[in-house]
Amino acid sequence: SRIFVERYLLDKNWYFPKRPNRPDLKRAWAYYEHVTLPRHFVGESTADTNLRRAEPGEHEQETELYDVIRTPQKAFIEWGTGIDLYFVSVFCLAIFMFVAACINIPSMMFYGSEEYNGGIDKNDASDALVGGTQEDLPFVLKHSAICTNTEWVACPTCTSEDWRFDPTRWAKGVLEGSEDGEETILVIRNLCEGTQYENAFTNYATLLFALIWISLVSLYLRARGVRFDEDKITTSDYSVHVKNPPPDAYDPDEWRDFFSQFTTDGDQVTCVTVTLNNEELLRNTFYYRNFRGQLLRKIPADTDVDDEAATRAAIAKYTEENGSSYYIQSGCIGWVLRTLVVPPLNIFNMMLPADKLYDKMLQLKLKIKELQEKEYQVSKIFVTFETEEGQRTALSALQLGRFDIMSKNKKAVAPSCLFRRQLLHVVQPAEPNAVRWLDLDVPPQTIVIRRFLTFLITIVLIAIATVCIFYARRGVGPFFSGILTTAFNSTIPQVIKILMWFEPQHTEGAFQTSLYLKITLFRWVLTAIVPQIITPHTSTLGSASSDLIPTIRGILVSECWLTPLLRLSDYMTNFNKHVIAPRAQNQEEMILWFQGTFYNLGERYTDLTKILFVVFFYSALCPFVFVFGFIILTVQYAVDRFSLFRLWGWNPVLGADLAQFSRKYMFLACLAAFAIVSSYIFAQFPYDNICDVENAPDGFAGNYTNVTFANGEPV
């Protein structure tokens, strides 16, 4: 897009408004390519052909952008173990989908054969037979469990209440020759038999293959994570984290002396970090510095912001020259920004004008002075050793079980391992840039309560989305309801991310895991479970657009093209780069809009497990879902690979937490759904809500006249 902008848009006033001393848009795009986007060293600076990643803005050595196609898989470790294991997981599961699709070819052929549907000839069919033939169906539906071999049968013991959710399968008619002319209830019976041994065997063979494959992939991911963790040495490999220090243990020398007993020469403790429960002070200081930085990008940088008169004068001069807005207001786009975009953002303290920024600063300054007078206690301790051996010795000596921690069992460790006669809870820390420092002193009970509240709100969002999808499918059909489902799967997670602002977590890994759970719950329920719930039981094998299998096909088709299209559009970042940035008042403001897209690894895992769950959930009814799964995961791998190299910005380096959580819980949940739901599907055939009666009453066989549905329309 940079080349297109420079060639065709830079001289357009509607795109880049002309004004005196306007910032350099080319420079902002250069920042995007050399600082925001990942680059690797070339020539002798590479390490074992691993394309070692350069630091942002590297200029002393030659660098270039990562090639989207030719970059090897092992280079992903430069983004951390979490990113590497994610791409390996997507790649391995895409291969699984392809092999599983091949295994299910016999089931696809069986569902599309006369053996399943009875070989009904529409021209020779009797009036009792309904539903058409398989030749009327699209290819995917033709090779699914959709049953077109149906007939009307008399059911004198049935009532309309039994078919209240699917009234099109219930009618009333009068038997020809009946003396009393009494109406008899007629219902549709499915004549297809899907519980053939060969069909069930294929499905359970796929389940066995899935169990073996996912087990092998899990073992490989664990081994790969350990190998990369050992190959790539980081700060956490030399450090320990004390989670329950005495509240008055401020002296770092005391902590150094205590942990020196675990080193060989007693002098290998390099650093001790003492954190206090001053979260509110840190947060207000962060906001103050943020507003101060924004203000100094507008007024002269040498302005003394502590001098209110001088600062107000500088703000007045700036406003007189540039206007009160955060951006250039000229043109139609400027009007849209001024009236529709900026006012909602101002509520969240974004894009504030200079005078409001300074007012916020003065308020925060008073608050900070007040907070500085408070006395704070020690909340956490981080100790860094000179060698890995010191860290491992300390962790081994201080390792405790959960019961010992809860019961404060001092006998669980040697007396020398007690700090001030207190039992310490010591663990290996997260990476420094993965610690959420502003939330570090939040008590566990607060985290649990906030997590519960955000979970309840997620349930409410699921209920709202379910109602919308239900009425969309009833009103406009499964194709548009499938698009709506995909749209919800893309947009509602953004709402959940906003909710996560109110859920504190101590580490980025815990934050991502909590986000992962909520988005996974939303997407699993909306994509797989909701269609099953809102579809009448008797419509499971139907071919109508509102029936179950066509609905699932519509969802998966939209997942093939709409989801990747939305991700590639990168609409928010493109809006920042192409609309807001060209209207920035100065160079620093312009560059800030070229930071790239913030990505959540937890959200990416939800897309992976969502497809796995949906495919497993409906594989017994439509084996072709494995083909959809292969296409979707292949596209997901390619789109995410492109996004990593060309769209996503810098993020904290994440470890293997999400990969471990996925293989321990999510993959197993998908396998359990596969086994349970497939058994249920085969047990419920033929889905017509009719029982076979050995001794059927006489007097109901024959032709029926005046047959009408419940609403009075003729059949």
N, C-alpha and C positions, 0 to 999 in steps of 0.2 A: 504493500500500500504506500510505502514511502516514495517509491519511484513514480507511482501514479500521481501522488499529491504534488511532487516537485515538477512534474511535466505539465499537468493539466489544471491544477487547482490553486497554486500559490498566487497567481495573478488575478484570481477572481475575488472581487470585493465581498460577495455574499459569503464566501468561504473564509477568507482571511482579510477582515476589514482593514482598510488603509487608515493610518493615523500617524501623527508624529511620534518618533522614537518607539515604534512598535517592536516587540521582541522578535528574535530570529526563529522562525518555525523550523528551518532546516537544522538548526542547532538542537532543538528539542527532539527531532527525529534521530539525530546522531546520538543523543543521550539514550534514546530508547534502544538503539541497536548495540551500543557499546557498554551500557550500564545495566539496563533492565533485562535485556535478553541474555541468556547464557552463552558464553563464548569459551573456547578451549585454546590452549597453547598449540602452536604449530612448530614443526621442526624438532630441535633437540629438547624442547621443553615438555614433550609428551612423555608419559611414564608407561613403559611396556605397552605401547600402542593403545593405552586406555583413554586417550583424549582428556588429559587432566584439565579440569575446569579452572578457568581464570577468575580472579576476584573482579568484582564490578569496577569498571573504569581502568582496568589494567592497560598501561601504555608503555611500559619499559620493554616488554617482550611482545613479539608478534602473536596476535590472536585472530580467530575467525569464528563465525557462528557455527554451531553444530549443524551438520547436514541432516535433514529430516529423514532421508532414506538410508544413507550409508552408515550412520552412527551405530556401532554395535551395541548389543544389549548390555554388555558388561560396563559400558560407560555410564549407565544410569546410577551406579553406586555413588557418583559424584553429587547426586541430589540426596543421598542418604539411603540407608537400608530400606526404609519404608517405601520409597518410590520404586526402587529396584524390584522388591518383592511384589508390589502391585502389578507392574507390567509383566512379570513372570507368571503371576496368577492368571491374568487375562489371557495371555498366550497359551498357557497349558489348558485352560478350560475351553478355549476356542477349538483346540485340537480335539478335546474330549467330545464337544458337540458334533464335530465332523464324523468321528468314529461312531458315535451313538446313532447318528442319522443313518449311517451305513448298516448298522446292526438292525435298525427298525425298518429297513426296506421291506422285509416280509410282512410286517404289520400294515404298512402303507398299501401294499398290493392286496392284502386280505380285505381291508376296508373298501377298496375300490373294485372288488370282485363280485361276481354273482353269488358266490358262496355266502357272503355276508348279507347282501341286499336281495337275494332271491332271483335276480335276473328278470325283473318285471318289465314286460313289454307294454308300454303305455297305450299302444293301439289295441291290444287284446285284453287290457285290464277290465275287470268288472267294475260296476258302479261303487262297490264297497271299498275298492282300493283308492287311496289318496296319496298325495305327496310327490308325484312325478317320478322321474328316474334320475340316476346319478349323472347321466349325460348332461343334465341341466345345470350341474354345479361347476364352479371353478375348480381348477386342478387341485388346489390345496384342500378344499372341502370335499372333493370327490374321494380323496384318500384319507379321510378322517372317519370318525364313528357316526357321522350324520346318517340317519336312517330314512330312506325314501320309500321303503317297503312297509306301508301301513294300511290299515283297514278300519272301517267303522264297525263296531260290535255293540250289541245290546247289553246294557248293564242295569237290570231292573232294581238292583240294590244300591246303586250309586245315587248321590245327591249332588246338586249344583255346588254345594259348599266344598265338596272334594276337589273341584276344579275352579275355585274362585280366583286363583292366581293365573290361570291359563284357560280362559273361557273359550278360546278357539278350538279346543280339543273336546268340547262338550256340546251336545245338541239334543233336541227333542224331535221325535217323529211318531207317526201312527202306522202300525203294521197293517199292510194290505189284507183285507178280509177279516179284520178284527171286528167282532160284533159290538163291543162297547165303545170303540173308537178312542180308547184311552191312550194318552201319549206315553211313550217309553223313552227313557234316557239312553242316548247313544254316545259312545266315547271312542276315541282313536286308539287303536292298539298297534304297537310296534312289532313287526314280524322279524326284525333283524336279531341275530344271535351273535353277540360279541364276545361271549365267554368261551370261545374255542380254545383248545389246549395250546395250539401253535401260537395264537395271538398272545395269550397270557405268558407263555414261556418266553417269547421275545421281550416282553416288557420287563419281566423279572431278570432276564439275562442282562438287560441294560442296567437295571438296578445293581446287580452284582458287579458289572464292569465299572459303574460309577463309584461304588464303594471302594474297589481296588484302586482305581485311578486317583480318586481324591485322597486316599490314604498315601499313595506314593508321592503325589504332589505335595502333600503336607509335610512328609518326611524330607523331601527335597528342599522345600522352602525353609524348613527349620535348619537344615544343614547349610544352606546357602547363607542364611542370616548369620549363623555362627561364624562361618568362614569370612564373610565380609566384615563382621564386627571385629574379628581378630586382625584382619589385614589392614583395616582403617582405624588407626589409633586416634581417639578423641579424649577430651577432658574427662568425660565420665568414666573412662577406663582407669583413671588415676585417683578418683575422688569417692568420698562417702558422704551420705546425707543423714544427719541426725534429726529425727522428726519430733522428738520430745525432750528438748534440752530444758534444764532448770530455767525458770523465767528471769533469774538474776545473774546468769552466767555470761556476763558481757566480755570478760577478758579473753582475747584470742590466745594469749600466751598460755593460759590455763588449759585450753583445748589442745594447743600444740603439745604441751607436756604430756597430756593424757594419751594422745594418739601416737606419740613417739615410741611408746612401749611395743608397738606392732612393727617397727622398722628394725633393720639389721644393726645400724650404728646409732640409733636413737636421735638422728638429726636429719631425717628425710621428709619431714612435714614441710611442704613448700608454702602452702597458703591456707589460711583459715578465714572463712566468710561468716560473719555473725549477722543474721537478719532479724529485724525487729517487727513487732506487730503495728507498724506505722503505715498501713495500707492507705488510709484516707489522706495522710500527708503526702505520700508518694503520688497518689492519683491527682490531687489538686496541683501538686508541683508539675506533674506531666502536662496537665491542661494549661497551666500558666505558661510554660515554656512553648507549648504548641501555639497558643494565641500570640505570644510575644514574637515567635518566628514569623507568623503570618503578617503581623503588623509591620515588622521591620523589612518585610519584602515590599511594602507599599511606601513607607516614609523613609527618609535617609537612614542608612544603617548605623550612623554614628549618633543618632538621637538618643538622649538620655531618657529612657522611659520612666525613670523614677522622678523626673521633673515633669509634673503634670501640665504646667503652663506651656513648656516647650513642646511637649508631645501633642497637646491639643492644637497648638499653632501649626505643627507639621501636618497633622491630620486635616486641618482646615485647608491648608495649601494643596495637599494631595487631592482632596475632594473637589476643590475649585478647578483643578487642572484635568481631573479624570472622571469626575462624577462620583456619586456615592455608591455605585454598584461595584460588585466584585469583578466584573467583566465589562467589556465594551457592549453597549446597549444598541448600537445601530442595526437597522435592518429588521426583517421579519423574524429571523432566528433569535436575535436579541430580545425582541418582544416576547417570544415564547418562553425564553429563559427567565425573563423578568417576571412574568405573570404566572407561569405554571411550574417551573422547576425550582427556582431559588426559594420561594416562601416555605415550601415543606422542608427543604434542607436547612433553612435557618433554625427550625425547631430543634434540630440535632446539632446546632452550633457549627454548621458547615456553610461555607461561602458567605461569611458575615462581612459587612462593610467595616471600614477602618474604625469609625467611631464606636460601633458596638463591640468590636474586638477589644478596644481599650477599656470600655466599661466592664467587660468580663474580666479583664486582667486586674482591675482595681478591686473587684469583688473577691477574686481568688487570692489576691495578695493579703487582704485582711483575714481571710480564712486560714491561709498558711501561717501567718503570724500567730493566730490563735492556737493552731495545732502544734506549733513548735514549742509551746509552753507545756504541753502534756508530757508525761513520763511514759516511756514505752518499754515493754518487756521483750525478752528474747523469744523468738518463735521457731527459728530453724538454724541449723549449723551445717556448713559445707566445708569439708576438709579435703585438701588436695595433697597427695603424696608425690614424692619424686619418682617413684617406681610403681609399676603395677603390682609387684610383690607385696609392697606395704599395704596397698588397698585390699588385696585379696586376703592377706593375713588378718586385717582388721575386720573385714566382713565375716570371715570364718569364725573368729573369736567371739564376735558380738551377735552372731546369727541367732534369732529367736523364732519360736513357733508362735502362731496366732494366739493360742491359749496362754502361753507364758506372758505375752505382751498384755493381754486383757487382765490376767490375774496378778501381774507385776511380780512374777516368780523370780526372785533374786538368786535362787539356787541354780537357775538355768545356765549361768555363766560363772566364770571364776571371780573371786572377790576383787582381783585387780582390774576387772572389766567394768566395775561399777564406778560411775562418775558421781562424786559426792554422795556415795552410798545409794545412788539412784540407778535403776535399770534403763539403759538407752535402747531406743528403737532405731537401728542403723540399717540403711539400704543403699544400693547403688543409685546415684542421682540420674536424672535426665540430663540431656545436653544443656549447657547454659542458655542457649537461645531457644530452648524448648520449655524452659521454666517460665511460668506465668507469674512474674515477680509481684505484680499488683494484687494477686489473689493468694499469695503464698501463706498468709496468716489467717485466712478464712477458716473458721472451725469446721470440722467434718459434718456436724449436724446441720449447719447452714447450707452446706453443699447438698446434703440429702434432701432438705426441704425444697430448695430451689429446683433441684432436678425433678422432684415429684411434681411441682407446679408446672414446669415446662412440659413434662410428660402429659399432664392433664390437658393442657392447651393443644398439644399435638393430637390427642384423641378427639378434641372438638373439631380440629381442622379436618381430620379423617371423616368425621360425621358430615360436615358441610360438603366436602368433596364428593362423598358417596351420594348424597341427595342430588347434587348437580348432575352427576353422571347418570343416575337413574332416570331423571327426567329428560336428559339429553338423548339417551338411548331410546326412550319411549317416543320422543317427539321427532327426532331427525335420523335415528338409525345408528347402527354400531360403528360405521365409519367415522362419523363426527364425534361419537362418544369416545372412540379410541383416540382420536386427536385430542379431545378434551382431557382424557386420562394422561396422555403424554405431556400435555401442557401443564397439568397439575403436578406431574412428577418433576417438571423442570422449574416451576415457579414457587410452589409451596415450600420446597427446601430453602429457598431464599428467606421466606418468612421464618422458618425454623432457625436459620442462622441468626436472624435478628433476636429471636427469643433467647438464643444462647448467650447474648450479651449480658443477660441477667442471671446466668448460671455460672458461678465461679468454679474454677478448677485449678489445681496446683501446677499441673503440667499440660503442655500442648497435647501430649499423647492422650491423657484422660479427657481433655476437651474434645478431641477428635473422636474418641470412642463413644462419648455421650451423644455427640452429633450423629455419629454413624448409627447408633441404635434408634434414634428418633426418626431419621430419614428412612432407614430400612423398614421400620414398622409402617410408616406411611406408605412407602412404595410397594411393599409386599401386600398390604391389605388392599390398597387401591387397585393394583394391577392384577392380582391373582384371586384374592378372596372375595372382593366386592362383586365381580361378575358372577361368581358362583352363588352368592347370597341373593342377589336381586333377580336372578333368573329362576323362573319356576322349575321345579324338578322335572316336570314332563316336557320342558323345552330343551333339555340337555342335548338330545340327539336331533333337534329340529334344524331345518335348513333356512328358516326365516331369518331376516336380517337382525331381529332382536333376540334370537336364540343364542345359546352359550358359545358354541364353537365358532360361528361367524363373528361374535363379539371378540373372542380371544384373537382370532386372525386379524381383526381390525386393529387391536392394540399392538400386536407384534409388527404389523406392517408399518404403523406409525413410528414404532421404535426404530425401525430400520432406517428411516430417512429424517423424521422430524427432530428427534433428540440430537443426532449429530449435527443437523443443520443449525439448531439453536446454539449448540456449543461453538460451532465454527463462526457463527455470526458475531459472537463476543460483543453483544450489543452495548453493554454498559461501558466497557473500555473503549470501544469505537466512538461512542457518544462523547466520552471525555476527550479523546484525541482529536476528533474531527469537528466537534461543535464548541465545547467549552475552552479547550486549549488555544485555538486560534484567536479567541477573544480575551485572553488573559492580559492583565495590565503590564506585566513585566516578565523578564526571562525566567526568574525562579518560579513564579506562579505557573508559567506555561510548562516548565519541566515537571512539576509535581503531577500534572495530568498524564504523564507518560510512564507510570509506574508498573504497568502490566496488570494482568488479571490475578486477583488473589484466589487461590484454589484450596479446596479442602480435600485432603486425601480420604477422609472418612466418607465424604459424599461420593467420591469416585468408586469406593468399594461398594456403596449401596447400589450403584448402577450395575455392578458386576453380580452381586448376590441376588438382585431383583430378577435379572434375566434367568439366572440359574434356578431360582425358586419357581418362577412362572413356567419354565420349560418342564421341570420335574412335576409340577402340580397337574399339568394337563397333558402329559406325554401319553397316558393310556388312552385318552379320547382322540388325540390328534398327534400321531408320531411325527408329523411334519414339523412340529415345533422345534425339533432338534436342528433342522435346517435353518429355521429362523434364528435360533440361538447362535449357530455358527456365523451367520451373516452379521448379526448384531454385535457379537463380541469381536469379530474381525474389524468391523468398522470402528468400534469403540477403541480398540488398540491403536488403529491408525490415527484417529482423531485426537486421542490423548497424547500420542507421540508428537504430532504436529503442534498441539497446544503447549507441550512442555518446552519445545524449542523455539516457538514463535509467538506465543500468547501469554503464557503464565509468567508472573513476576517472581521475585525472591520470597521464599517462605522459610520458616524454621525447619531445620533438619530433623526429620522424624526417624525413630528407630523402628523395630519390628513389632511394636505393640499392636497395631491394627491387623497386621498379617497373622499374628498369633491369635488374636480374638476371632478373626474370620475362620481360621481352620479349626479352632477349638469349639466354636459355637455355631456360627452361621452356616458353614458347610455341613455340619452334622444336622442342623435344623432342616436344611434343604433335603438331605438324604432321608431324614425321618418323614418329611412331607411326601417325598417320592413313594416310600413304602406304604404309608398309611392311606394316602389318597388313591393310589393305584388299586389297592385292595378294595377300597370303598367303591370305586368306579366299576370294577368288574362285578362286585356284589349287587349293584343296583340295576344292572341290565334287566330288562330292556327300557327302563325309564318311562313307563306308560301309566304307572299307578294302578295297574289292573292285576288282580290275582287270578290264576288259573283255577277253575272250579271243576272237580272231577265229575260230579253229578249235577250238571247244569239243568235248570228247570226247562220244561218243554213249553212250546207255544210262543217263542220269540224269534224263531228263524223265519226268514222271508224278506220281502221287499218292504221298505218304509217310504211313506209319502209325507208331504208337508214337513220336511225336515228343516228345522231352523236352529240358529244359534241362540244363545241366551238373550241377545239384543233384538231378536225377531227377524234378523236377516236370514235369507235362505242359504242353505249349505251349498 
